[in-house]
Amino acid sequence: MADDKSKAALYWSTNLRLILGSLVVWAFVSYGCGILFRPLLSGITVGGTDLGFWFAQQGSILTFIGIIFFYAWRMNKLDAEMGLEE
């Protein structure tokens, strides 16, 4: 019984760490690259516009989609490690 509780606690702590890490990456790309660091990225052009604008319009969306796929892959791997496969 205690082993199940420690396993569940490890599972949820790993899950929360993964969620927080994903949110940090998303916030950095969305707010950092798109808003805060836009003046620094204005000299670099991507697709005819500056990189800061690109991150604000497209980069944050593409990063978010990448984070979704990464989260699903990592959670499937964590489920397999903990013996919780479907």
C-alpha positions in Angstrom: 0.0 0.0 0.0 2.8 2.4 0.9 4.6 1.5 -2.3 1.5 2.4 -4.4 1.3 5.8 -2.7 5.0 6.5 -3.3 4.6 5.4 -6.9 1.6 7.7 -7.3 3.4 10.6 -5.7 6.4 10.1 -8.0 4.0 9.9 -11.0 2.3 13.1 -10.2 5.5 15.0 -9.3 7.0 14.0 -12.6 3.8 15.0 -14.4 3.7 18.4 -12.7 7.4 19.0 -13.5 6.7 18.2 -17.1 3.7 20.5 -17.2 5.6 23.4 -15.5 8.6 22.9 -17.9 6.3 23.0 -20.9 4.6 26.1 -19.6 8.0 27.8 -19.1 9.0 27.0 -22.7 5.7 28.2 -24.0 5.8 31.4 -22.0 9.4 32.1 -23.1 8.6 31.7 -26.8 5.2 33.5 -26.6 6.1 36.4 -24.3 9.9 36.5 -24.3 10.6 36.1 -28.0 7.4 37.7 -29.3 7.2 40.7 -26.9 10.1 41.3 -24.6 13.0 40.4 -26.9 11.3 41.7 -30.1 13.6 44.7 -30.4 16.6 42.4 -30.2 15.2 40.1 -32.9 14.1 42.8 -35.3 17.3 42.7 -37.4 16.7 39.0 -38.3 14.2 38.4 -41.1 12.1 35.3 -41.5 9.6 35.0 -44.3 9.8 38.7 -45.1 9.2 39.9 -41.6 11.3 40.3 -38.5 11.9 37.3 -36.2 10.1 38.9 -33.2 6.9 39.4 -35.2 7.2 35.9 -36.6 7.5 34.4 -33.1 4.4 36.5 -32.0 2.3 35.3 -34.9 3.6 31.8 -35.9 6.4 30.7 -33.7 4.4 30.5 -30.5 1.6 28.5 -32.2 4.1 26.1 -33.7 6.0 25.8 -30.4 2.7 25.1 -28.6 1.8 22.3 -31.1 5.3 20.9 -30.6 4.9 21.0 -26.8 1.6 19.1 -27.2 3.3 16.3 -29.1 6.2 16.2 -26.7 3.9 16.0 -23.7 1.9 13.2 -25.2 5.1 11.3 -26.1 6.6 11.8 -22.6 3.4 10.9 -20.8 3.2 7.7 -22.8 6.7 6.9 -21.8 6.0 7.7 -18.2 2.9 5.5 -18.2 5.0 2.7 -19.5 7.7 3.2 -16.9 5.1 3.1 -14.1 3.2 0.2 -15.6 0.0 2.2 -16.4 -0.3 1.5 -20.1 -3.8 1.3 -21.6 
